[in-house]
Amino acid sequence: MPETFLDAWSLSALTALHFFWKAFWAFVLGYVISACIQVFVTRERMQRTMGDAGGKSVFLGTFFGFISSSCSFAALATTKSLLKKGAGLIPSLAFLLASTNLVIELGIVIAIFLGWQFIVGEYVGGLLLIGIMCLLVKLFYPKKLLEDTRARLRDGEEDGDDEGDVPDWRKRVRSLEGWEKVGMKYVMEWKMVWKDVLIGFTIAGVISGFVPNSFFQFLFPGSEAESVTFLHTAAHSLVGPVAAFFTFIGSMGNIPLAALLFSNGVSYAGIMAFIFSDLVVFPVLRVNAKFYGWKMSLYIAAIFLAAIVGAALIMHWSLDLLQLLPEGAKKGGRQGAPEFKIGFTFWMNLVFLAITLVMAGLQWRMRRRMDHGGHGHDQGGASRIERVLGVLSVLAILWLVGGVGVRFFTG
């Protein structure tokens, strides 16, 4: 551990910034792909083809989730729209799970921080997660609760889905307007997740600088041992969602935290359960309760939690059987301040920073045209959760700036 508070502060800030430095190009690549898919693939077909719980509908729900945004709150709004327009409960929940666990950008960030075994866990485990969810919903199908939920949605305010005439995607790809919309979606992606990313990376830095290894050994029993027992693995898969519940950060911001947990001896099952748990955190429960009522919100959380623990354990034991479990970093080891070098990451970040500027320019063109055409709209007041995240974001920025300042003035 660092010798003084100032040393720990400086280390935590530099570690957080280094985490983001490593992941920036991956974020940009993922969100550009996501924005392109959202513009060139329409939502109208999604709603028409997910009307039952058959295999085809579940497959389509999973596929549409895979090609959608990774933002949990955007996925929640889309799921509400799907249910309101008659999509089946199981396909809708498959969409929700896929849109936060199977998306492209999440896999890219996981590859940077954790390695290929966790990419397998993310995608194969994500499909397993959806499969377990389907079985559980069929076993405990909430017929009366679902009827009440649909009635509540019909009585609620209208959503803002755009179902007007959509031009052929080939024409949109060749048009400037189409790419302006890609720029708009790209900027919207960042607006939805930047607070989660900032807070998540800052917390990861704080944990790296201040939290002793003994805390992880207490929170995840057996993490200090050379090999994790069956009972320890089961305990880790249960503690992982609890840890995620109290961080309440989205999936993208949780990846550096997952990397820190793994470096402190937490088992593969515990890490996968932690990553999968972005849909059982309190802000998500609260949004679902606003949409559907608390009974349905808690029902969905219970189904997801059981599926998360089951999928994490199956993936762990499967890789263990195949002798493919990843080896964690040396337990108890702490590195000094990270170095920012000119290399692959530097050049990739430079290229994708230029792409970000292009996307921002396209978004500005479209925004100006919308304003001139009288199509601008007010997004309304920020929710309580957004206000809390806003305050935490300001505190995170002050923490990072202060830590860098301490490093600069103390050497």
C-alpha positions in Angstrom: 0.0 0.0 0.0 1.2 3.6 -0.6 2.9 5.2 2.4 0.7 8.3 2.8 -2.7 9.5 1.9 -1.3 11.8 -0.8 0.6 8.9 -2.4 -2.6 6.8 -2.4 -4.6 9.7 -3.8 -2.1 10.2 -6.6 -1.9 6.5 -7.4 -5.7 6.1 -7.5 -6.2 9.1 -9.9 -3.4 8.0 -12.2 -4.7 4.4 -12.2 -8.2 5.5 -13.1 -6.9 7.6 -15.9 -4.7 4.8 -17.1 -7.6 2.4 -17.2 -9.6 4.9 -19.4 -6.5 5.5 -21.6 -6.3 1.8 -22.2 -10.0 1.5 -23.1 -10.7 4.7 -25.0 -10.3 3.4 -28.5 -12.3 0.3 -27.6 -15.2 2.5 -26.4 -15.1 4.5 -29.6 -15.0 1.5 -31.8 -17.8 -0.2 -30.0 -20.1 2.9 -30.0 -19.5 3.6 -33.7 -20.5 0.0 -34.5 -23.5 0.3 -32.2 -24.6 3.7 -33.7 -24.3 2.3 -37.2 -26.5 -0.7 -36.4 -29.1 1.4 -34.6 -29.4 3.7 -37.6 -29.4 1.1 -40.3 -31.5 -1.6 -38.5 -35.0 -0.4 -37.6 -36.9 -1.2 -34.4 -40.2 -1.6 -36.1 -39.4 -5.2 -37.3 -38.3 -6.0 -33.8 -41.7 -5.3 -32.4 -43.5 -7.2 -35.1 -41.5 -10.4 -34.7 -41.4 -10.9 -30.9 -45.0 -11.6 -30.1 -44.7 -15.0 -28.5 -42.3 -17.1 -26.4 -41.4 -19.5 -29.2 -37.8 -20.3 -30.2 -37.8 -17.9 -33.1 -39.0 -14.9 -31.0 -36.4 -15.6 -28.3 -33.7 -15.9 -31.0 -34.8 -12.6 -32.5 -35.0 -10.9 -29.1 -31.4 -12.1 -28.4 -30.2 -11.0 -31.8 -31.8 -7.5 -31.6 -30.3 -7.1 -28.2 -26.9 -8.1 -29.5 -27.0 -5.4 -32.1 -28.4 -2.7 -29.8 -26.9 -0.2 -27.3 -25.1 -1.5 -24.2 -26.6 1.3 -22.0 -28.8 -0.4 -19.3 -31.3 2.4 -19.1 -31.7 2.6 -22.9 -32.3 -1.1 -22.9 -34.9 -0.8 -20.2 -36.8 1.8 -22.2 -36.8 -0.4 -25.3 -37.9 -3.4 -23.4 -40.8 -1.4 -22.0 -41.8 -0.4 -25.5 -41.6 -4.0 -26.7 -43.8 -5.2 -23.9 -46.3 -2.4 -24.5 -46.6 -3.2 -28.2 -47.3 -6.9 -27.5 -44.0 -8.6 -27.5 -43.8 -11.7 -25.3 -42.3 -11.5 -21.8 -39.6 -14.1 -22.5 -38.4 -12.5 -25.8 -38.5 -9.1 -24.2 -36.3 -10.2 -21.3 -34.0 -12.0 -23.7 -33.6 -8.7 -25.5 -32.8 -7.0 -22.2 -30.2 -9.5 -21.2 -28.6 -9.6 -24.6 -28.5 -5.8 -25.0 -26.4 -5.5 -21.8 -24.3 -8.7 -21.9 -23.8 -9.7 -25.5 -23.1 -6.3 -27.1 -19.9 -5.8 -29.2 -18.4 -2.9 -27.3 -18.5 -4.8 -24.0 -16.6 -7.7 -25.4 -13.9 -5.4 -26.7 -13.4 -3.7 -23.3 -13.3 -7.1 -21.6 -10.6 -8.3 -24.0 -8.4 -5.4 -23.0 -8.8 -5.8 -19.2 -9.5 -9.5 -18.6 -8.6 -11.8 -21.5 -10.1 -14.3 -23.8 -11.6 -16.6 -21.2 -13.8 -13.8 -20.0 -14.9 -13.0 -23.5 -16.0 -16.6 -23.8 -17.7 -16.2 -20.4 -19.4 -13.0 -21.6 -20.9 -14.4 -24.9 -21.3 -18.1 -24.2 -22.3 -17.3 -20.6 -24.6 -14.6 -21.8 -26.5 -17.1 -24.0 -26.6 -19.6 -21.1 -28.0 -16.7 -19.0 -30.8 -16.2 -21.5 -31.5 -20.0 -21.6 -31.8 -20.3 -17.8 -34.0 -17.2 -17.8 -36.3 -18.8 -20.3 -36.6 -22.0 -18.2 -37.3 -20.1 -15.0 -39.9 -17.8 -16.6 -41.7 -20.8 -18.0 -41.6 -22.6 -14.6 -42.8 -19.5 -12.7 -44.8 -17.7 -15.4 -46.5 -14.6 -13.8 -49.7 -14.6 -15.9 -51.8 -12.4 -13.6 -48.8 -10.1 -12.9 -48.1 -9.8 -16.6 -51.7 -8.9 -17.4 -51.6 -6.2 -14.7 -48.2 -4.9 -16.1 -49.6 -4.6 -19.7 -52.7 -2.8 -18.3 -50.3 -0.4 -16.5 -48.3 0.2 -19.6 -51.4 0.9 -21.7 -52.6 3.4 -19.1 -49.2 5.1 -19.0 -47.9 7.8 -21.1 -47.0 7.3 -24.7 -43.5 6.3 -25.5 -41.4 8.0 -28.2 -40.8 5.2 -30.6 -40.3 6.4 -34.2 -42.3 4.1 -36.4 -42.6 6.3 -39.5 -41.5 5.3 -42.9 -37.9 4.3 -42.9 -35.9 4.3 -46.1 -34.0 1.3 -47.3 -30.7 0.9 -45.4 -28.7 0.9 -48.6 -29.9 4.4 -49.4 -29.3 5.5 -45.8 -25.7 4.2 -45.9 -25.0 6.3 -49.1 -26.6 9.5 -47.8 -25.1 12.2 -45.7 -28.3 12.3 -43.6 -27.8 8.7 -42.7 -24.3 9.3 -41.4 -25.5 12.4 -39.6 -27.9 10.2 -37.7 -25.0 7.8 -36.9 -23.1 10.8 -35.5 -26.2 11.7 -33.4 -26.6 8.2 -32.1 -22.9 8.0 -31.3 -23.0 11.2 -29.2 -26.2 10.0 -27.5 -24.4 6.8 -26.6 -21.7 8.8 -24.8 -24.2 11.0 -23.1 -26.0 8.0 -21.7 -22.8 6.3 -20.3 -20.2 8.9 -19.6 -21.2 9.3 -16.0 -21.1 5.5 -15.4 -17.8 5.2 -17.1 -16.2 8.2 -15.2 -17.5 7.0 -11.8 -16.7 3.3 -12.5 -13.1 4.0 -13.5 -12.6 6.4 -10.6 -13.9 3.9 -8.1 -11.6 1.3 -9.7 -8.7 3.7 -9.1 -9.8 4.4 -5.5 -10.0 0.7 -4.8 -6.5 0.2 -6.3 -5.0 2.9 -4.2 -6.8 2.6 -0.9 -8.4 -0.8 -0.4 -6.2 -3.4 1.2 -6.1 -7.0 0.0 -7.6 -8.2 3.3 -10.9 -6.5 2.4 -11.2 -8.7 -0.7 -10.3 -11.8 1.3 -13.1 -10.9 3.8 -15.7 -10.1 1.1 -14.8 -13.1 -1.1 -13.9 -16.0 1.2 -11.1 -18.1 -0.1 -9.7 -15.5 -2.5 -6.4 -15.6 -0.7 -6.0 -19.4 -1.3 -4.0 -20.9 -4.1 -7.0 -22.8 -5.3 -10.7 -22.0 -4.7 -12.9 -24.7 -3.4 -16.4 -25.7 -4.6 -18.0 -23.8 -1.7 -15.9 -20.7 -2.2 -16.8 -20.6 -5.9 -20.5 -20.8 -5.0 -20.0 -18.0 -2.4 -18.2 -15.8 -4.9 -21.1 -16.2 -7.4 -23.5 -14.9 -4.7 -21.2 -12.1 -3.5 -20.5 -10.8 -7.0 -24.1 -9.5 -7.6 -24.1 -8.0 -4.1 -20.9 -6.1 -4.9 -22.4 -4.9 -8.2 -25.6 -3.9 -6.4 -23.6 -1.4 -4.2 -21.5 0.0 -7.0 -24.6 0.6 -9.1 -22.4 1.3 -12.1 -23.3 0.2 -15.7 -21.6 -2.8 -17.4 -19.0 -0.7 -19.2 -17.8 1.0 -16.0 -17.7 -2.2 -14.1 -15.1 -3.9 -16.2 -12.0 -2.2 -14.6 -13.5 -3.1 -11.2 -13.9 -6.7 -12.3 -10.2 -6.7 -13.4 -9.2 -5.5 -9.9 -11.3 -8.1 -8.2 -9.7 -10.8 -10.4 -6.2 -9.5 -9.6 -7.1 -9.9 -5.9 -8.0 -13.6 -6.2 -11.8 -13.6 -6.8 -12.8 -16.7 -8.8 -13.9 -16.7 -12.4 -17.5 -17.4 -11.2 -17.4 -14.4 -9.0 -16.1 -12.1 -11.7 -18.7 -13.3 -14.3 -21.5 -12.9 -11.7 -20.3 -9.4 -11.0 -20.2 -8.5 -14.7 -23.6 -10.0 -15.4 -25.3 -8.1 -12.5 -25.8 -4.7 -14.1 -29.5 -5.4 -14.4 -30.1 -6.2 -10.7 -28.7 -3.0 -9.2 -31.0 -0.6 -7.4 -31.3 2.1 -10.1 -32.4 -0.5 -12.6 -34.9 -2.0 -10.0 -36.3 1.5 -9.5 -36.7 2.2 -13.2 -38.5 -1.1 -13.7 -40.7 -0.4 -10.7 -41.6 2.9 -12.3 -42.5 1.2 -15.6 -44.2 -2.0 -14.3 -44.7 -1.7 -10.5 -42.5 -3.1 -7.7 -44.0 -6.6 -7.9 -42.9 -7.1 -11.5 -39.6 -5.4 -10.9 -38.7 -7.7 -8.1 -39.9 -10.7 -10.1 -37.6 -9.8 -13.0 -34.7 -9.2 -10.5 -35.2 -12.6 -8.8 -35.3 -14.4 -12.2 -32.2 -12.6 -13.4 -30.3 -13.2 -10.1 -31.0 -16.9 -10.2 -29.9 -17.1 -13.8 -26.8 -15.0 -13.1 -25.6 -17.3 -10.4 -26.4 -20.4 -12.4 -24.7 -19.2 -15.6 -21.6 -18.0 -13.7 -21.2 -21.4 -11.9 -21.8 -23.5 -15.0 -19.2 -21.4 -16.9 -16.7 -21.7 -14.1 -17.0 -25.4 -13.7 -17.0 -26.0 -17.4 -13.8 -24.2 -18.0 -12.3 -25.9 -14.9 -13.2 -29.3 -16.3 -11.5 -28.3 -19.6 -8.5 -26.9 -17.6 -9.1 -23.5 -19.2 -9.7 -21.3 -16.2 -7.6 -18.2 -16.3 -4.9 -17.6 -13.7 -5.2 -14.4 -11.7 -2.4 -11.9 -11.0 -0.1 -12.5 -8.1 -2.2 -12.0 -5.0 -1.1 -9.3 -2.7 1.0 -7.5 -5.4 0.5 -3.9 -6.0 2.1 -1.9 -8.8 3.4 1.6 -8.7 2.0 4.5 -10.7 1.2 3.4 -14.3 3.2 4.8 -17.2 1.6 6.4 -20.3 3.8 5.3 -23.2 3.7 6.1 -26.9 2.8 2.7 -28.5 -0.1 0.8 -29.9 -2.6 2.3 -27.4 -1.4 5.8 -28.1 -1.8 5.5 -31.9 -5.2 3.8 -31.6 -6.5 6.4 -29.3 -5.3 9.1 -31.7 -7.1 7.5 -34.6 -10.3 7.0 -32.7 -10.2 10.5 -31.2 -10.2 11.8 -34.8 -13.2 9.5 -35.5 -14.9 10.9 -32.4 -14.4 14.5 -33.8 -15.9 13.4 -37.1 -18.9 11.9 -35.3 -19.4 15.1 -33.2 -19.2 17.2 -36.4 -21.9 15.0 -38.1 -24.1 15.3 -34.9 -23.6 19.1 -34.9 -24.8 19.3 -38.6 -27.9 17.3 -37.8 -28.7 19.2 -34.6 -28.4 22.5 -36.4 -30.7 21.3 -39.2 -33.2 20.0 -36.7 -33.1 23.3 -34.8 -33.6 25.3 -38.0 -36.5 23.1 -39.0 -38.2 23.4 -35.7 -37.7 19.7 -34.8 -35.7 20.3 -31.6 -37.2 18.9 -28.5 -36.7 19.2 -24.8 -35.6 16.0 -23.0 -37.3 17.0 -19.8 -35.9 17.3 -16.3 -33.2 14.9 -15.2 -34.3 11.9 -13.0 -33.2 11.6 -9.4 -30.7 8.9 -10.4 -29.2 11.1 -13.1 -28.9 14.0 -10.5 -27.1 11.7 -8.1 -24.8 10.5 -10.9 -24.2 14.1 -11.9 -23.0 15.0 -8.4 -20.8 11.9 -8.2 -19.4 12.7 -11.6 -18.4 16.2 -10.4 -16.8 14.6 -7.3 -15.0 12.1 -9.5 -13.6 14.9 -11.7 -12.4 16.8 -8.7 -10.8 13.7 -7.3 -8.9 12.9 -10.5 -7.8 16.5 -11.0 -6.6 16.7 -7.4 -4.8 13.4 -7.6 -2.9 14.5 -10.8 -2.1 17.8 -9.2 -0.7 16.0 -6.1 1.5 13.9 -8.4 2.7 17.0 -10.4 3.6 19.1 -7.3 5.1 16.3 -5.2 6.8 14.4 -8.0 
